[in-house]
C-alpha cells in the first residue's frame, strides 16, 4: 500500500512537471480578431490555473502575406499548424474556436500521437441553411484524442438538438452553456468551463506520464 501511494504521488509530481513542458496552441475562428476576447481569457486561464504557455493565433500568422492569400484559408492554416507542431518536442494541447475548432480536431484525428487534448469552443457542426456535410463532422466519430467541446445552447451552428444527431467518439465530451456562437459566457458558466478544462488537461497529462512510465519500466 505504501509503494502504491508513493507511486501515485510520484505520478502526480511528474504530471505537474510534464505540464510545464507541454504547450497549448490557440486557433481562432473566421471572425478573428473580433473573437480575441475568448483567446485572451483562455490563455489567462491556462497560465494561472495550470501554468501552461499558450501560443496565440497571432504567432501563427506571417508578418507579411501576399494580397492574394487569405490568412484564414483552411489549407494555409493546416500547413501553418503542422509546421509549428513539428518544432515542438512534446505533444500539444490544441484549442480552437469555430473554424479553428474544426481545424484542430481534423489535425488531431490524423496525428493522435502529436496532440494531448483538444478544447473546442462553438464547434460548427452544421452551417446555417445548409444540409449536414461529412467534412465537418465525420472525423469526430474516430477522434480518439480526449476532447472537450464547449457549445452554446443557442449556437446556430450547433445547438443541443442539432449536436444530438451526430455520433461522436466516446473520447469527446460536450459541455453545453447558455450562449450563442460568439462565445460570450456568463460567470457561472466560466466556472464550469474552467473545471472541465482543468479535469481534461490533468487527466491527459497523467495518462501521458503513465504511458511513459510503462515504457521506461518495460525497458529494464
C-alpha positions as CSV (number, residue, x, y, z in Angstrom):
1,X,0.0,0.0,0.0
2,X,2.9,2.3,0.8
3,X,4.5,1.7,-2.5
4,X,1.2,2.2,-4.3
5,X,0.7,5.6,-2.6
6,X,4.2,6.7,-3.3
7,X,3.9,5.7,-6.9
8,X,0.7,7.7,-7.3
9,X,2.3,10.7,-5.6
10,X,5.3,10.4,-7.9
11,X,2.9,10.3,-10.9
12,X,1.2,13.4,-9.7
13,X,4.5,15.3,-9.4
14,X,5.6,14.0,-12.8
15,X,2.3,15.1,-14.4
16,X,2.8,18.6,-12.9
17,X,6.3,18.7,-14.3
18,X,5.1,17.4,-17.6
19,X,2.6,20.2,-17.9
20,X,5.4,22.8,-17.7
21,X,6.9,21.2,-20.9
22,X,3.7,20.9,-22.8
23,X,2.4,23.9,-24.8
24,X,-1.0,24.9,-25.9
25,X,-1.8,26.4,-29.3
26,X,-4.9,28.6,-30.0
27,X,-6.6,28.8,-33.3
28,X,-9.3,31.5,-33.7
29,X,-12.4,31.4,-35.8
30,X,-13.1,33.2,-39.1
31,X,-14.2,36.3,-37.2
32,X,-10.6,36.9,-35.9
33,X,-9.6,39.3,-34.4
34,X,-13.1,40.1,-33.3
35,X,-13.2,36.9,-31.2
36,X,-9.9,37.8,-29.4
37,X,-11.7,38.2,-26.1
38,X,-12.1,34.5,-25.8
39,X,-8.5,33.8,-26.7
40,X,-7.2,36.2,-24.1
41,X,-9.5,34.7,-21.4
42,X,-8.4,31.1,-22.2
43,X,-4.7,32.0,-22.3
44,X,-5.0,33.6,-18.9
45,X,-6.9,30.7,-17.5
46,X,-4.3,28.1,-18.6
47,X,-1.5,30.2,-17.3
48,X,-2.9,30.9,-13.9
49,X,-4.6,27.5,-13.2
50,X,-2.3,25.1,-14.9
51,X,1.0,27.1,-15.6
52,X,0.6,26.4,-19.3
53,X,2.1,28.6,-22.0
54,X,-0.2,29.2,-25.0
55,X,0.9,30.1,-28.5
56,X,-1.7,32.6,-29.7
57,X,-3.3,32.9,-33.1
58,X,-1.2,35.9,-34.0
59,X,2.0,33.9,-33.9
60,X,0.6,31.5,-36.5
61,X,0.2,34.4,-38.9
62,X,3.2,35.5,-41.0
63,X,4.0,39.2,-40.7
64,X,3.9,39.6,-44.5
65,X,1.4,37.9,-46.8
66,X,0.7,38.3,-50.5
67,X,-2.6,40.1,-51.2
68,X,-3.9,37.0,-52.9
69,X,-3.6,34.8,-49.8
70,X,-6.3,34.7,-47.1
71,X,-4.6,34.1,-43.7
72,X,-7.7,32.1,-42.6
73,X,-7.7,29.9,-45.6
74,X,-8.1,26.3,-44.4
75,X,-5.3,24.7,-46.3
76,X,-2.9,27.5,-45.3
77,X,-3.9,27.2,-41.6
78,X,-3.4,23.5,-41.7
79,X,0.0,23.8,-43.2
80,X,1.0,26.5,-40.6
81,X,-0.3,24.5,-37.7
82,X,1.5,21.3,-38.8
83,X,4.8,23.2,-39.3
84,X,4.6,24.7,-35.8
85,X,3.8,21.5,-34.1
86,X,6.8,19.8,-35.8
87,X,9.1,22.3,-34.0
88,X,7.8,21.3,-30.5
89,X,9.3,18.4,-28.5
90,X,6.1,17.4,-26.6
91,X,2.5,16.7,-27.6
92,X,0.4,19.8,-27.7
93,X,-2.9,20.9,-26.4
94,X,-4.9,22.3,-29.2
95,X,-7.6,25.0,-28.6
96,X,-9.9,26.3,-31.3
97,X,-13.0,28.4,-31.7
98,X,-15.5,27.8,-34.5
99,X,-13.5,27.1,-37.7
100,X,-10.4,26.8,-35.6
101,X,-12.1,24.1,-33.6
102,X,-12.8,22.2,-36.8
103,X,-9.3,22.5,-37.9
104,X,-7.6,21.3,-34.7
105,X,-9.9,18.2,-34.5
106,X,-9.1,17.3,-38.1
107,X,-5.4,17.6,-37.2
108,X,-5.7,15.6,-34.0
109,X,-7.7,12.8,-35.8
110,X,-4.8,12.5,-38.3
111,X,-2.0,12.8,-35.8
112,X,-3.2,11.5,-32.4
113,X,0.4,11.0,-31.2
114,X,1.2,14.7,-31.5
115,X,-1.9,16.0,-29.6
116,X,-2.5,15.6,-25.9
117,X,-6.0,17.1,-25.9
118,X,-8.4,19.3,-27.8
119,X,-10.5,22.1,-26.4
120,X,-13.2,23.5,-28.8
121,X,-15.5,26.5,-28.4
122,X,-18.5,26.8,-30.6
123,X,-17.9,23.9,-32.9
124,X,-19.5,24.5,-36.3
125,X,-21.4,21.2,-36.7
126,X,-23.6,22.4,-39.5
127,X,-23.7,25.7,-41.5
128,X,-26.9,27.7,-41.2
129,X,-29.3,26.9,-44.0
130,X,-27.2,24.0,-45.3
131,X,-27.6,20.2,-45.1
132,X,-25.1,18.2,-43.0
133,X,-21.6,18.0,-44.5
134,X,-19.4,15.0,-43.7
135,X,-16.2,17.0,-43.8
136,X,-17.4,19.0,-40.8
137,X,-18.2,16.0,-38.5
138,X,-17.3,12.6,-39.9
139,X,-13.8,12.7,-38.4
140,X,-15.3,13.3,-34.9
141,X,-16.5,9.7,-35.0
142,X,-12.9,8.4,-35.0
143,X,-11.3,11.2,-32.9
144,X,-9.5,9.3,-30.1
145,X,-7.8,12.4,-28.6
146,X,-9.5,13.5,-25.4
147,X,-11.7,16.4,-26.5
148,X,-13.9,18.9,-24.8
149,X,-16.4,20.9,-26.8
150,X,-17.9,23.9,-25.1
151,X,-21.2,24.6,-27.0
152,X,-23.8,27.3,-26.6
153,X,-27.4,26.1,-26.3
154,X,-28.3,29.0,-28.7
155,X,-25.4,28.4,-31.1
156,X,-26.9,28.5,-34.6
157,X,-24.0,26.2,-35.8
158,X,-24.6,23.5,-33.2
159,X,-27.3,23.8,-30.6
160,X,-28.1,20.8,-28.4
161,X,-30.9,19.3,-30.6
162,X,-28.6,19.5,-33.6
163,X,-25.5,18.0,-32.0
164,X,-27.5,15.0,-30.8
165,X,-27.8,13.8,-34.4
166,X,-24.0,13.2,-34.6
167,X,-22.3,10.1,-33.4
168,X,-19.3,11.3,-31.5
169,X,-16.4,9.2,-30.3
170,X,-16.6,8.5,-26.5
171,X,-13.4,10.4,-26.0
172,X,-15.3,13.6,-26.8
173,X,-17.4,15.4,-24.2
174,X,-19.8,18.3,-25.0
175,X,-20.4,20.9,-22.3
176,X,-23.5,22.9,-23.0
177,X,-23.6,26.5,-21.7
178,X,-26.1,29.4,-22.1
179,X,-24.5,31.2,-25.1
180,X,-24.7,31.8,-28.8
181,X,-21.9,31.3,-31.4
182,X,-20.0,34.4,-30.2
183,X,-18.7,32.6,-27.1
184,X,-19.7,35.3,-24.6
185,X,-20.1,33.2,-21.5
186,X,-21.7,34.1,-18.1
187,X,-19.5,34.0,-15.0
188,X,-21.2,30.8,-13.6
189,X,-20.6,29.1,-17.0
190,X,-16.9,30.1,-16.9
191,X,-16.6,28.3,-13.6
192,X,-18.0,25.1,-15.2
193,X,-15.7,25.6,-18.3
194,X,-12.7,26.1,-16.1
195,X,-13.4,22.9,-14.1
196,X,-13.9,20.9,-17.3
197,X,-10.7,22.2,-18.8
198,X,-8.6,21.5,-15.7
199,X,-10.0,18.0,-15.5
200,X,-9.3,17.3,-19.2
201,X,-5.7,18.5,-19.1
202,X,-4.7,17.0,-15.8
203,X,-6.2,13.6,-16.8
204,X,-4.5,13.8,-20.2
205,X,-1.1,14.7,-18.7
206,X,-1.4,11.9,-16.1
207,X,-2.1,9.4,-18.9
208,X,0.9,10.6,-20.8
209,X,3.1,10.1,-17.8
210,X,1.7,6.7,-17.1
211,X,2.4,5.6,-20.7
212,X,6.0,6.8,-20.4
213,X,6.5,5.1,-17.1
214,X,5.3,1.8,-18.5
215,X,7.6,2.3,-21.5
216,X,10.6,3.0,-19.3
217,X,9.9,0.2,-16.9
218,X,9.4,-2.3,-19.7
219,X,12.9,-1.3,-21.0
220,X,14.6,-2.6,-17.8
